[in-house]
Amino acid sequence: MRLDHISYVASHDQISDVVNRIGSQIGTAFVDGGIHPKFGTRNFTAPLLNGQYIEVVCPLDHPATDFTPFGKAVKKKAEEGGGWMAWVFSSNNIGSIEQKFQRKAIEGLRQKPDGTILKWKQLGVIDTLEDFRNPFYVEWISRHHPSSDGVAKAKLIQIVINGNENSNLEYIKSNADFDIEISFQSDISGEFGIKEVCFMYNNKIVVID
């Protein structure tokens, strides 16, 4: 299991500005990732070095944002002003994670503008919705991975999370291969969850909050 991607939420009206801002900070062009029809959301993605990527996602005016955990999480974060929502781990055996959480993964998909359909299984978004410190998990069904869309120029080096570690985070530290630094800090004036993400680009550290 390893870190697969990180998700940043914007409103539908602001997503273009957010994509341009983050893309310029890490020198990387985002591509239109298309729509998640099951979740009522759409995204743009930017590749990172080490086979990871950034997702900028927004809620659509769609009933699924009120009925699916991912849709609700994105809508909730957008209504709170947006920002970093989730860190997501990929596994080649999501069945073992199903055993831990005692519930089944669901299948997700999105259709890119060129018609390509990406499929995966995901689990744990309910926990992310309840507490944005918690990651969720995916197992890719499609061979194509979003980290191959575009040219990666930046490397993810650190995620700073507001709040103390909990049992889910202990599970991650025990079972995941870490190639980045995960830091926890307590800011009583802030919300639990990802506070900022640090990248290495052009031999300089770029901090995005």
N, CA, C and O of each residue as an XYZ file, in Angstrom:
836
protein
N       0.852     -1.186      0.000
C       0.000      0.000      0.000
C       0.887      1.235      0.000
O       1.876      1.291      0.731
N       0.537      2.230     -0.821
C       1.331      3.452     -0.896
C       0.428      4.631     -1.215
O      -0.697      4.461     -1.683
N       0.936      5.825     -0.957
C       0.156      7.018     -1.252
C      -0.053      7.130     -2.756
O       0.903      7.096     -3.531
N      -1.305      7.264     -3.156
C      -1.679      7.303     -4.568
C      -1.888      8.731     -5.056
O      -1.310      9.144     -6.062
N      -2.727      9.489     -4.332
C      -2.977     10.869     -4.736
C      -3.530     11.682     -3.567
O      -3.881     11.137     -2.521
N      -3.596     12.973     -3.766
C      -4.169     13.890     -2.798
C      -5.247     14.703     -3.504
O      -5.121     15.033     -4.683
N      -6.313     15.022     -2.762
C      -7.477     15.693     -3.358
C      -7.680     17.076     -2.757
O      -7.658     17.263     -1.541
N      -7.875     18.022     -3.638
C      -8.158     19.404     -3.258
C      -9.535     19.765     -3.795
O      -9.844     19.473     -4.951
N     -10.362     20.392     -2.976
C     -11.734     20.715     -3.373
C     -11.863     22.198     -3.687
O     -11.329     23.052     -2.980
N     -12.580     22.480     -4.757
C     -12.950     23.846     -5.115
C     -14.433     23.866     -5.454
O     -15.020     22.819     -5.726
N     -15.036     25.031     -5.440
C     -16.406     25.147     -5.918
C     -16.403     25.053     -7.442
O     -15.366     25.202     -8.088
N     -17.581     24.803     -7.995
C     -17.677     24.709     -9.460
C     -17.237     26.007    -10.120
O     -16.617     25.983    -11.183
N     -17.552     27.137     -9.501
C     -17.211     28.438    -10.090
C     -15.724     28.759     -9.974
O     -15.196     29.550    -10.756
N     -15.047     28.145     -8.996
C     -13.660     28.504     -8.735
C     -12.653     27.470     -9.216
O     -11.447     27.700     -9.120
N     -13.118     26.341     -9.728
C     -12.180     25.259    -10.022
C     -11.134     25.652    -11.058
O      -9.975     25.252    -10.945
N     -11.522     26.426    -12.059
C     -10.542     26.833    -13.078
C      -9.435     27.679    -12.469
O      -8.263     27.500    -12.796
N      -9.802     28.599    -11.584
C      -8.801     29.445    -10.935
C      -7.874     28.616    -10.043
O      -6.665     28.847    -10.016
N      -8.443     27.650     -9.312
C      -7.631     26.814     -8.428
C      -6.664     25.963     -9.240
O      -5.492     25.850     -8.883
N      -7.137     25.369    -10.319
C      -6.289     24.546    -11.183
C      -5.130     25.378    -11.734
O      -3.987     24.923    -11.751
N      -5.428     26.588    -12.180
C      -4.368     27.449    -12.719
C      -3.375     27.860    -11.642
O      -2.172     27.917    -11.895
N      -3.876     28.148    -10.434
C      -2.993     28.579     -9.349
C      -2.049     27.459     -8.926
O      -0.837     27.659     -8.857
N      -2.605     26.276     -8.640
C      -1.755     25.169     -8.195
C      -0.822     24.729     -9.315
O       0.351     24.440     -9.078
N      -1.343     24.679    -10.529
C      -0.510     24.280    -11.663
C       0.686     25.193    -11.853
O       1.785     24.724    -12.151
N       0.484     26.495    -11.682
C       1.596     27.441    -11.847
C       2.604     27.303    -10.709
O       3.800     27.508    -10.916
N       2.130     26.955     -9.503
C       3.036     26.826     -8.366
C       3.972     25.622     -8.492
O       5.104     25.659     -8.010
N       3.496     24.558     -9.140
C       4.336     23.362     -9.284
C       4.780     23.146    -10.733
O       5.319     22.093    -11.073
N       4.550     24.147    -11.576
C       5.030     24.085    -12.954
C       4.467     22.936    -13.767
O       5.141     22.413    -14.655
N       3.237     22.538    -13.472
C       2.656     21.349    -14.094
C       1.251     21.655    -14.596
O       0.437     22.233    -13.876
N       0.977     21.266    -15.820
C      -0.347     21.490    -16.390
C      -1.319     20.412    -15.920
O      -1.000     19.223    -15.930
N      -2.505     20.844    -15.511
C      -3.580     19.921    -15.190
C      -4.287     19.494    -16.481
O      -4.301     20.223    -17.472
N      -4.867     18.307    -16.440
C      -5.694     17.838    -17.551
C      -7.110     17.625    -17.032
O      -7.321     17.341    -15.853
N      -8.068     17.766    -17.932
C      -9.471     17.563    -17.579
C      -9.711     16.079    -17.332
O      -9.613     15.267    -18.253
N     -10.024     15.727    -16.085
C     -10.234     14.326    -15.741
C     -11.630     13.820    -16.002
O     -11.866     12.612    -15.977
N     -12.568     14.729    -16.256
C     -13.925     14.319    -16.566
C     -14.829     14.242    -15.348
O     -14.530     14.811    -14.298
N     -15.934     13.533    -15.503
C     -17.010     13.506    -14.515
C     -17.081     12.149    -13.822
O     -16.894     11.102    -14.440
N     -17.362     12.202    -12.501
C     -17.684     10.994    -11.731
C     -19.211     10.876    -11.701
O     -19.844     11.481    -10.835
N     -19.813     10.126    -12.606
C     -21.280     10.107    -12.666
C     -21.942      9.542    -11.422
O     -23.062      9.926    -11.087
N     -21.256      8.624    -10.728
C     -21.851      8.045     -9.524
C     -21.846      9.018     -8.348
O     -22.671      8.914     -7.440
N     -20.908      9.966     -8.374
C     -20.697     10.813     -7.199
C     -21.169     12.249     -7.397
O     -21.252     13.009     -6.433
N     -21.478     12.627     -8.629
C     -21.905     13.993     -8.888
C     -20.789     15.002     -8.778
O     -21.006     16.127     -8.328
N     -19.587     14.610     -9.190
C     -18.423     15.489     -9.107
C     -17.648     15.442    -10.419
O     -17.890     14.578    -11.262
N     -16.728     16.364    -10.583
C     -15.807     16.326    -11.722
C     -14.430     16.737    -11.227
O     -14.296     17.372    -10.181
N     -13.399     16.365    -11.999
C     -12.059     16.700    -11.531
C     -11.106     17.060    -12.659
O     -11.359     16.815    -13.839
N     -10.005     17.651    -12.236
C      -8.822     17.867    -13.058
C      -7.662     17.224    -12.318
O      -7.638     17.228    -11.087
N      -6.701     16.671    -13.047
C      -5.575     16.002    -12.402
C      -4.253     16.524    -12.949
O      -4.153     16.948    -14.100
N      -3.243     16.479    -12.083
C      -1.876     16.841    -12.470
C      -0.937     15.741    -12.000
O      -1.000     15.344    -10.837
N      -0.066     15.238    -12.875
C       0.848     14.166    -12.469
C       1.953     14.682    -11.578
O       2.394     15.824    -11.705
N       2.400     13.819    -10.665
C       3.560     14.098     -9.831
C       4.597     13.012    -10.060
O       4.275     11.927    -10.544
N       5.830     13.305     -9.714
C       6.871     12.288     -9.775
C       6.543     11.175     -8.780
O       5.751     11.366     -7.857
N       7.152     10.032     -8.978
C       6.918      8.855     -8.128
C       5.543      8.224     -8.331
O       5.049      7.516     -7.454
N       4.925      8.476     -9.482
C       3.672      7.795     -9.795
C       2.488      8.249     -8.970
O       1.542      7.487     -8.770
N       2.529      9.482     -8.488
C       1.418     10.040     -7.726
C       0.789     11.186     -8.513
O       1.299     11.581     -9.561
N      -0.320     11.715     -8.002
C      -0.947     12.837     -8.702
C      -1.795     13.668     -7.748
O      -2.125     13.240     -6.642
N      -2.138     14.867     -8.209
C      -3.060     15.757     -7.508
C      -4.389     15.737     -8.241
O      -4.435     15.761     -9.471
N      -5.457     15.692     -7.482
C      -6.795     15.835     -8.023
C      -7.395     17.123     -7.462
O      -7.381     17.344     -6.251
N      -7.920     17.971     -8.347
C      -8.753     19.096     -7.920
C     -10.173     18.752     -8.342
O     -10.445     18.547     -9.525
N     -11.071     18.691     -7.375
C     -12.417     18.166     -7.623
C     -13.453     19.172     -7.147
O     -13.234     19.891     -6.172
N     -14.578     19.216     -7.840
C     -15.666     20.108     -7.432
C     -16.997     19.368     -7.474
O     -17.146     18.411     -8.233
N     -17.967     19.798     -6.666
C     -19.298     19.207     -6.735
C     -20.078     19.783     -7.916
O     -19.904     20.945     -8.285
N     -20.930     18.959     -8.495
C     -21.843     19.405     -9.535
C     -23.244     19.548     -8.945
O     -23.515     19.074     -7.841
N     -24.115     20.196     -9.681
C     -25.519     20.290     -9.270
C     -26.193     18.974     -9.617
O     -26.857     18.847    -10.645
N     -26.009     17.997     -8.738
C     -26.426     16.627     -9.030
C     -26.869     15.963     -7.728
O     -26.242     16.181     -6.691
N     -27.938     15.156     -7.754
C     -28.429     14.515     -6.519
C     -27.385     13.636     -5.834
O     -27.438     13.461     -4.617
N     -26.437     13.080     -6.590
C     -25.457     12.157     -6.004
C     -24.581     12.830     -4.958
O     -24.015     12.151     -4.101
N     -24.457     14.168     -5.013
C     -23.640     14.846     -4.000
C     -24.300     14.816     -2.625
O     -23.655     15.108     -1.619
N     -25.580     14.463     -2.580
C     -26.283     14.376     -1.300
C     -26.478     12.937     -0.837
O     -26.949     12.704      0.276
N     -26.120     11.972     -1.677
C     -26.436     10.580     -1.353
C     -25.233      9.641     -1.341
O     -25.352      8.520     -0.846
N     -24.094     10.049     -1.859
C     -22.909      9.198     -1.859
C     -21.848      9.811     -0.948
O     -21.728     11.035     -0.890
N     -21.079      8.990     -0.239
C     -20.077      9.548      0.674
C     -19.085     10.495     -0.005
O     -18.775     11.558      0.533
N     -18.585     10.110     -1.189
C     -17.618     10.977     -1.853
C     -18.275     12.283     -2.266
O     -17.707     13.356     -2.061
N     -19.469     12.201     -2.847
C     -20.177     13.415     -3.242
C     -20.445     14.322     -2.060
O     -20.285     15.538     -2.160
N     -20.856     13.736     -0.927
C     -21.133     14.523      0.265
C     -19.861     15.150      0.818
O     -19.874     16.299      1.260
N     -18.750     14.391      0.795
C     -17.486     14.931      1.297
C     -17.028     16.123      0.469
O     -16.597     17.136      1.019
N     -17.120     16.003     -0.852
C     -16.706     17.098     -1.738
C     -17.615     18.309     -1.551
O     -17.141     19.443     -1.470
N     -18.920     18.064     -1.483
C     -19.865     19.175     -1.311
C     -19.652     19.869      0.026
O     -19.673     21.098      0.100
N     -19.444     19.078      1.095
C     -19.215     19.656      2.417
C     -17.965     20.532      2.416
O     -17.979     21.651      2.929
N     -16.884     20.009      1.832
C     -15.636     20.774      1.807
C     -15.793     22.041      0.977
O     -15.265     23.089      1.347
N     -16.503     21.961     -0.128
C     -16.713     23.136     -0.976
C     -17.521     24.195     -0.229
O     -17.233     25.388     -0.325
N     -18.531     23.752      0.513
C     -19.350     24.699      1.262
C     -18.579     25.342      2.408
O     -18.931     26.428      2.868
N     -17.517     24.663      2.871
C     -16.660     25.222      3.921
C     -15.574     26.133      3.362
O     -14.760     26.665      4.117
N     -15.556     26.315      2.054
C     -14.582     27.202      1.428
C     -13.523     26.506      0.611
O     -12.662     27.157      0.020
N     -13.577     25.156      0.571
C     -12.629     24.397     -0.232
C     -11.302     24.191      0.466
O     -11.126     24.557      1.628
N     -10.373     23.597     -0.265
C      -9.044     23.297      0.269
C      -8.743     21.814      0.192
O      -9.480     21.049     -0.430
N      -7.649     21.414      0.832
C      -7.262     20.004      0.811
C      -8.315     19.154      1.518
O      -8.729     19.467      2.635
N      -8.739     18.088      0.866
C      -9.772     17.229      1.437
C      -9.242     15.882      1.896
O      -9.576     15.431      2.991
N      -8.413     15.225      1.073
C      -8.089     13.839      1.390
C      -6.733     13.433      0.852
O      -6.249     13.954     -0.153
N      -6.131     12.472      1.563
C      -4.966     11.742      1.062
C      -5.442     10.319      0.841
O      -6.168      9.763      1.664
N      -5.032      9.733     -0.269
C      -5.627      8.485     -0.748
C      -4.525      7.463     -1.002
O      -3.546      7.754     -1.689
N      -4.688      6.273     -0.448
C      -3.713      5.202     -0.596
C      -4.230      4.155     -1.566
O      -5.421      3.846     -1.586
N      -3.331      3.612     -2.368
C      -3.687      2.542     -3.297
C      -3.150      1.212     -2.776
O      -2.096      1.144     -2.144
N      -3.906      0.166     -3.060
C      -3.542     -1.176     -2.633
C      -3.807     -2.140     -3.772
O      -4.724     -1.936     -4.567
N      -3.009     -3.183     -3.850
C      -3.279     -4.254     -4.810
C      -4.217     -5.308     -4.238
O      -4.588     -6.258     -4.928
N      -4.597     -5.140     -2.983
C      -5.473     -6.107     -2.318
C      -6.403     -5.363     -1.377
O      -6.189     -5.351     -0.165
N      -7.428     -4.746     -1.929
C      -8.337     -3.966     -1.085
C      -9.176     -4.879     -0.194
O      -9.816     -4.416      0.751
N      -9.171     -6.180     -0.500
C      -9.888     -7.129      0.341
C      -9.399     -7.116      1.774
O     -10.190     -7.267      2.705
N      -8.086     -6.935      1.960
C      -7.547     -6.894      3.324
C      -8.042     -5.653      4.060
O      -8.230     -5.685      5.276
N      -8.250     -4.574      3.336
C      -8.767     -3.348      3.951
C     -10.262     -3.518      4.246
O     -10.762     -2.999      5.244
N     -10.971     -4.245      3.377
C     -12.373     -4.557      3.663
C     -12.499     -5.318      4.981
O     -13.427     -5.077      5.754
N     -11.583     -6.219      5.231
C     -11.615     -6.980      6.474
C     -11.407     -6.071      7.684
O     -12.062     -6.244      8.712
N     -10.502     -5.107      7.563
C     -10.260     -4.185      8.676
C     -11.507     -3.376      8.987
O     -11.895     -3.245     10.148
N     -12.139     -2.831      7.947
C     -13.273     -1.935      8.167
C     -14.615     -2.672      8.236
O     -15.641     -2.082      8.576
N     -14.593     -3.973      7.908
C     -15.816     -4.782      7.954
C     -16.922     -4.213      7.071
O     -18.093     -4.181      7.450
N     -16.516     -3.766      5.884
C     -17.490     -3.352      4.877
C     -16.847     -3.456      3.507
O     -15.624     -3.509      3.380
N     -17.683     -3.485      2.491
C     -17.218     -3.724      1.137
C     -16.836     -2.422      0.436
O     -17.436     -1.371      0.661
N     -15.830     -2.526     -0.412
C     -15.481     -1.405     -1.283
C     -16.554     -1.237     -2.345
O     -17.248     -2.192     -2.694
N     -16.686     -0.029     -2.851
C     -17.602      0.222     -3.962
C     -16.784      0.532     -5.210
O     -15.619      0.916     -5.117
N     -17.393      0.365     -6.361
C     -16.691      0.655     -7.605
C     -16.925      2.106     -8.002
O     -18.057      2.590     -7.999
N     -15.846      2.787     -8.340
C     -15.926      4.144     -8.847
C     -15.489      4.185    -10.293
O     -14.762      3.309    -10.762
N     -15.934      5.202    -10.990
C     -15.494      5.378    -12.379
C     -15.626      6.842    -12.755
O     -16.399      7.596    -12.163
N     -14.859      7.212    -13.742
C     -15.048      8.523    -14.356
C     -14.727      8.426    -15.832
O     -13.899      7.621    -16.260
N     -15.399      9.261    -16.595
C     -15.194      9.269    -18.035
C     -14.477     10.540    -18.435
O     -14.960     11.645    -18.189
N     -13.321     10.373    -19.052
C     -12.539     11.510    -19.509
C     -13.162     12.108    -20.770
O     -13.944     11.439    -21.445
N     -12.832     13.342    -21.093
C     -13.416     13.978    -22.277
C     -13.165     13.215    -23.576
O     -13.947     13.348    -24.518
N     -12.094     12.420    -23.652
C     -11.827     11.657    -24.870
C     -12.599     10.338    -24.911
O     -12.451      9.551    -25.846
N     -13.416     10.108    -23.898
C     -14.221      8.895    -23.853
C     -13.625      7.762    -23.040
O     -14.307      6.776    -22.765
N     -12.350      7.886    -22.647
C     -11.714      6.855    -21.834
C     -12.400      6.755    -20.476
O     -12.690      7.768    -19.840
N     -12.655      5.537    -20.043
C     -13.284      5.320    -18.742
C     -12.271      4.694    -17.792
O     -11.674      3.661    -18.098
N     -12.083      5.324    -16.645
C     -11.209      4.790    -15.606
C     -12.077      4.162    -14.514
O     -13.098      4.725    -14.119
N     -11.656      2.986    -14.029
C     -12.413      2.294    -12.991
C     -11.494      1.924    -11.830
O     -10.306      1.660    -12.017
N     -12.064      1.910    -10.641
C     -11.327      1.545     -9.446
C     -12.330      1.107     -8.374
O     -13.538      1.285     -8.526
N     -11.809      0.536     -7.299
C     -12.609      0.273     -6.112
C     -12.136      1.227     -5.021
O     -10.948      1.539     -4.942
N     -13.053      1.688     -4.184
C     -12.658      2.592     -3.114
C     -13.391      2.254     -1.825
O     -14.501      1.722     -1.831
N     -12.739      2.579     -0.734
C     -13.251      2.244      0.585
C     -12.726      3.257      1.593
O     -11.566      3.665      1.524
N     -13.579      3.663      2.531
C     -13.138      4.538      3.613
C     -13.532      5.980      3.494
O     -13.167      6.790      4.346
N     -14.283      6.337      2.440
C     -14.666      7.738      2.274
C     -15.599      8.179      3.400
O     -15.592      9.347      3.789
N     -16.403      7.247      3.926
C     -17.268      7.576      5.059
C     -16.427      8.092      6.227
O     -16.812      9.054      6.893
N     -15.290      7.462      6.473
C     -14.408      7.884      7.561
C     -13.786      9.245      7.270
O     -13.593     10.052      8.179
N     -13.473      9.497      5.999
C     -12.946     10.806      5.619
C     -13.998     11.884      5.833
O     -13.690     12.972      6.319
N     -15.243     11.579      5.468
C     -16.341     12.534      5.641
C     -16.532     12.881      7.112
O     -16.820     14.029      7.451
N     -16.371     11.898      7.978
C     -16.546     12.123      9.416
C     -15.372     12.874     10.027
O     -15.540     13.612     10.997
N     -14.188     12.688      9.463
C     -12.983     13.301     10.022
C     -11.963     13.418      8.892
O     -11.413     12.413      8.440
N     -11.714     14.637      8.443
C     -10.858     14.837      7.276
C      -9.390     14.500      7.533
O      -8.571     14.617      6.622
N      -9.039     14.083      8.752
C      -7.699     13.534      8.966
C      -7.563     12.154      8.323
O      -6.468     11.750      7.933
N      -8.669     11.444      8.219
C      -8.627     10.052      7.775
C      -8.436      9.950      6.267
O      -9.132     10.635      5.518
N      -7.517      9.117      5.805
C      -7.392      8.849      4.374
C      -8.469      7.873      3.925
O      -9.187      7.301      4.746
N      -8.575      7.691      2.617
C      -9.343      6.549      2.127
C      -8.482      5.762      1.155
O      -7.331      6.121      0.905
N      -9.042      4.684      0.604
C      -8.234      3.672     -0.070
C      -8.844      3.312     -1.424
O     -10.064      3.294     -1.588
N      -7.975      3.028     -2.383
C      -8.433      2.613     -3.709
C      -7.623      1.418     -4.186
O      -6.486      1.199     -3.767
N      -8.235      0.664     -5.062
C      -7.534     -0.348     -5.849
C      -7.922     -0.113     -7.300
O      -9.100     -0.183     -7.651
N      -6.944      0.163     -8.136
C      -7.228      0.483     -9.531
C      -7.596     -0.771    -10.320
O      -6.901     -1.786    -10.265
N      -8.689     -0.679    -11.043
C      -9.097     -1.748    -11.957
C      -8.525     -1.465    -13.348
O      -8.045     -2.375    -14.024
N      -8.580     -0.221    -13.762
C      -8.027      0.173    -15.056
C      -6.508      0.128    -15.024
O      -5.894      0.408    -13.994
N      -5.910     -0.221    -16.139
C      -4.449     -0.208    -16.230
C      -3.907      1.208    -16.276
O      -2.815      1.477    -15.776
N      -4.667      2.111    -16.873
C      -4.217      3.495    -16.992
C      -4.311      4.173    -15.633
O      -5.306      4.020    -14.925
N      -3.276      4.919    -15.271
C      -3.257      5.636    -14.001
C      -3.111      7.132    -14.276
O      -2.351      7.519    -15.164
N      -3.826      7.980    -13.531
C      -3.778      9.424    -13.807
C      -2.395     10.053    -13.728
O      -2.183     11.129    -14.286
N      -1.451      9.414    -13.052
C      -0.098      9.974    -12.985
C       0.587      9.981    -14.343
O       1.617     10.631    -14.524
N       0.011      9.253    -15.299
C       0.603      9.230    -16.645
C      -0.041     10.247    -17.587
O       0.328     10.332    -18.759
N      -1.001     11.018    -17.075
C      -1.633     12.069    -17.882
C      -0.841     13.360    -17.740
O      -0.958     14.059    -16.734
N      -0.046     13.670    -18.734
C       0.758     14.873    -18.682
C       2.194     14.580    -18.283
O       2.615     13.427    -18.200
N       2.935     15.656    -18.037
C       4.359     15.565    -17.706
C       4.569     16.000    -16.265
O       4.299     17.148    -15.911
N       5.050     15.086    -15.435
C       5.283     15.379    -14.021
C       6.577     16.166    -13.845
O       7.603     15.828    -14.437
N       6.524     17.209    -13.033
C       7.706     18.029    -12.779
C       7.972     18.250    -11.295
O       9.063     18.677    -10.918
N       6.983     17.962    -10.452
C       7.111     18.219     -9.023
C       7.003     16.922     -8.238
O       6.370     15.963     -8.680
N       7.626     16.906     -7.076
C       7.607     15.728     -6.214
C       6.920     16.075     -4.899
O       7.243     17.085     -4.275
N       5.991     15.255     -4.487
C       5.343     15.407     -3.196
C       6.308     14.979     -2.093
O       6.823     13.862     -2.126
N       6.561     15.858     -1.114
C       7.545     15.519     -0.085
C       6.968     15.511      1.332
O       7.528     14.859      2.213
N       5.863     16.221      1.569
C       5.336     16.271      2.933
C       3.857     16.636      2.930
O       3.400     17.456      2.135
N       3.114     15.997      3.852
C       1.730     16.370      4.127
C       1.652     16.754      5.597
O       2.062     15.987      6.469
N       1.127     17.939      5.868
C       0.965     18.416      7.241
C      -0.515     18.333      7.597
O      -1.359     18.926      6.925
N      -0.819     17.590      8.664
C      -2.198     17.339      9.059
C      -2.467     17.986     10.401
O      -1.697     17.823     11.348
N      -3.573     18.726     10.478
C      -3.952     19.347     11.738
C      -4.724     18.346     12.588
O      -5.764     17.841     12.167
N      -4.216     18.060     13.780
C      -4.849     17.120     14.688
C      -3.883     16.021     15.076
O      -2.852     15.825     14.433
N      -4.222     15.318     16.120
C      -3.404     14.210     16.578
C      -3.696     12.949     15.781
O      -4.735     12.847     15.129
N      -2.788     11.998     15.832
C      -3.008     10.722     15.169
C      -4.166      9.978     15.835
O      -4.376     10.086     17.044
N      -4.919      9.216     15.019
C      -5.952      8.347     15.566
C      -5.706      6.923     15.084
O      -4.675      6.652     14.468
N      -6.634      6.011     15.356
C      -6.397      4.593     15.048
C      -6.230      4.348     13.558
O      -5.432      3.497     13.166
N      -6.967      5.076     12.710
C      -6.816      4.900     11.267
C      -5.416      5.300     10.813
O      -4.835      4.662      9.935
N      -4.887      6.346     11.409
C      -3.561      6.801     11.026
C      -2.488      5.831     11.509
O      -1.464      5.652     10.849
N      -2.722      5.212     12.652
C      -1.805      4.178     13.124
C      -1.790      2.993     12.162
O      -0.740      2.401     11.912
N      -2.959      2.652     11.627
C      -3.057      1.556     10.658
C      -2.244      1.875      9.404
O      -1.536      1.015      8.881
N      -2.349      3.101      8.933
C      -1.602      3.520      7.748
C      -0.099      3.416      7.991
O       0.632      2.888      7.152
N       0.355      3.907      9.115
C       1.793      3.904      9.394
C       2.336      2.484      9.508
O       3.513      2.241      9.242
N       1.477      1.549      9.904
C       1.904      0.163     10.065
C       1.875     -0.631      8.769
O       2.550     -1.654      8.654
N       1.096     -0.168      7.787
C       0.856     -0.991      6.606
C       1.261     -0.352      5.283
O       1.240     -1.022      4.250
N       1.623      0.910      5.290
C       1.940      1.593      4.032
C       3.438      1.826      3.891
O       4.158      1.992      4.875
N       3.887      1.833      2.637
C       5.257      2.228      2.321
C       5.281      3.749      2.176
O       4.602      4.303      1.312
N       6.052      4.413      3.011
C       6.087      5.867      2.988
C       7.314      6.370      2.253
O       8.446      6.024      2.591
N       7.070      7.198      1.233
C       8.177      7.876      0.564
C       8.047      9.383      0.736
O       8.719     10.157      0.053
N       7.166      9.797      1.665
C       7.014     11.207      1.990
C       6.949     11.335      3.513
O       6.827     10.339      4.226
N       7.032     12.566      3.993
C       6.923     12.820      5.427
C       5.482     13.186      5.775
O       4.866     14.008      5.096
N       4.945     12.576      6.833
C       3.616     12.908      7.330
C       3.798     13.559      8.699
O       4.353     12.948      9.612
N       3.329     14.799      8.840
C       3.489     15.533     10.092
C       2.121     15.868     10.669
O       1.191     16.215      9.941
N       2.015     15.759     11.989
C       0.776     16.091     12.683
C       1.033     17.263     13.618
O       2.062     17.320     14.291
N       0.099     18.186     13.652
C       0.223     19.314     14.558
C      -1.166     19.704     15.042
O      -2.164     19.459     14.365
N      -1.217     20.302     16.200
C      -2.504     20.670     16.780
C      -2.690     22.174     16.724
O      -1.932     22.933     17.329
N      -3.704     22.590     15.993
C      -4.061     24.005     15.886
C      -5.528     24.109     16.285
O      -6.412     23.812     15.482
N      -5.792     24.528     17.519
C      -7.171     24.507     18.013
C      -8.079     25.461     17.254
O      -9.302     25.358     17.339
N      -7.490     26.384     16.515
C      -8.307     27.327     15.751
C      -8.642     26.796     14.358
O      -9.436     27.395     13.632
N      -8.032     25.669     13.992
C      -8.247     25.139     12.654
C      -9.076     23.869     12.657
O      -9.306     23.266     13.705
N      -9.521     23.470     11.478
C     -10.288     22.246     11.320
C      -9.341     21.056     11.208
O      -8.231     21.184     10.692
N      -9.791     19.883     11.700
C      -9.019     18.668     11.499
C      -8.893     18.386      9.999
O      -9.830     18.598      9.230
N      -7.724     17.910      9.607
C      -7.516     17.535      8.217
C      -6.207     18.067      7.684
O      -5.384     18.588      8.436
N      -6.015     17.933      6.384
C      -4.774     18.377      5.760
C      -4.690     19.896      5.795
O      -5.564     20.597      5.285
N      -3.621     20.387      6.405
C      -3.423     21.832      6.512
C      -2.632     22.368      5.333
O      -2.972     23.411      4.774
N      -1.574     21.657      4.952
C      -0.760     22.085      3.819
C      -0.006     20.893      3.247
O       0.208     19.883      3.917
N       0.383     21.042      1.999
C       1.133     20.003      1.303
C       2.373     20.648      0.704
O       2.303     21.726      0.114
N       3.508     19.974      0.863
C       4.785     20.514      0.392
C       5.300     19.700     -0.792
O       5.233     18.471     -0.800
N       5.808     20.408     -1.778
C       6.338     19.793     -2.991
C       7.757     20.290     -3.234
O       8.131     21.369     -2.774
N       8.538     19.506     -3.951
C       9.832     19.944     -4.441
C       9.698     20.184     -5.930
O       9.404     19.267     -6.696
N       9.920     21.438     -6.336
C       9.842     21.788     -7.752
C      10.980     22.733     -8.092
O      11.172     23.761     -7.443
N      11.725     22.369     -9.113
C      12.829     23.214     -9.582
C      13.813     23.504     -8.452
O      14.319     24.618     -8.314
N      14.076     22.452     -7.635
C      15.014     22.528     -6.508
C      14.576     23.477     -5.408
O      15.399     23.933     -4.613
N      13.284     23.778     -5.356
C      12.746     24.638     -4.309
C      11.525     23.976     -3.681
O      10.794     23.236     -4.339
N      11.318     24.257     -2.392
C      10.133     23.720     -1.700
C       8.956     24.666     -1.930
O       9.055     25.873     -1.710
N       7.861     24.101     -2.370
C       6.634     24.852     -2.603
C       5.579     24.356     -1.614
O       5.282     23.162     -1.564
N       5.023     25.266     -0.837
C       4.009     24.920      0.162
C       2.662     25.423     -0.318
O       2.496     26.606     -0.613
N       1.692     24.507     -0.392
C       0.342     24.876     -0.832
C      -0.637     24.552      0.282
O      -0.728     23.408      0.727
N      -1.372     25.566      0.730
C      -2.349     25.331      1.786
C      -3.774     25.426      1.245
O      -4.733     25.255      1.998
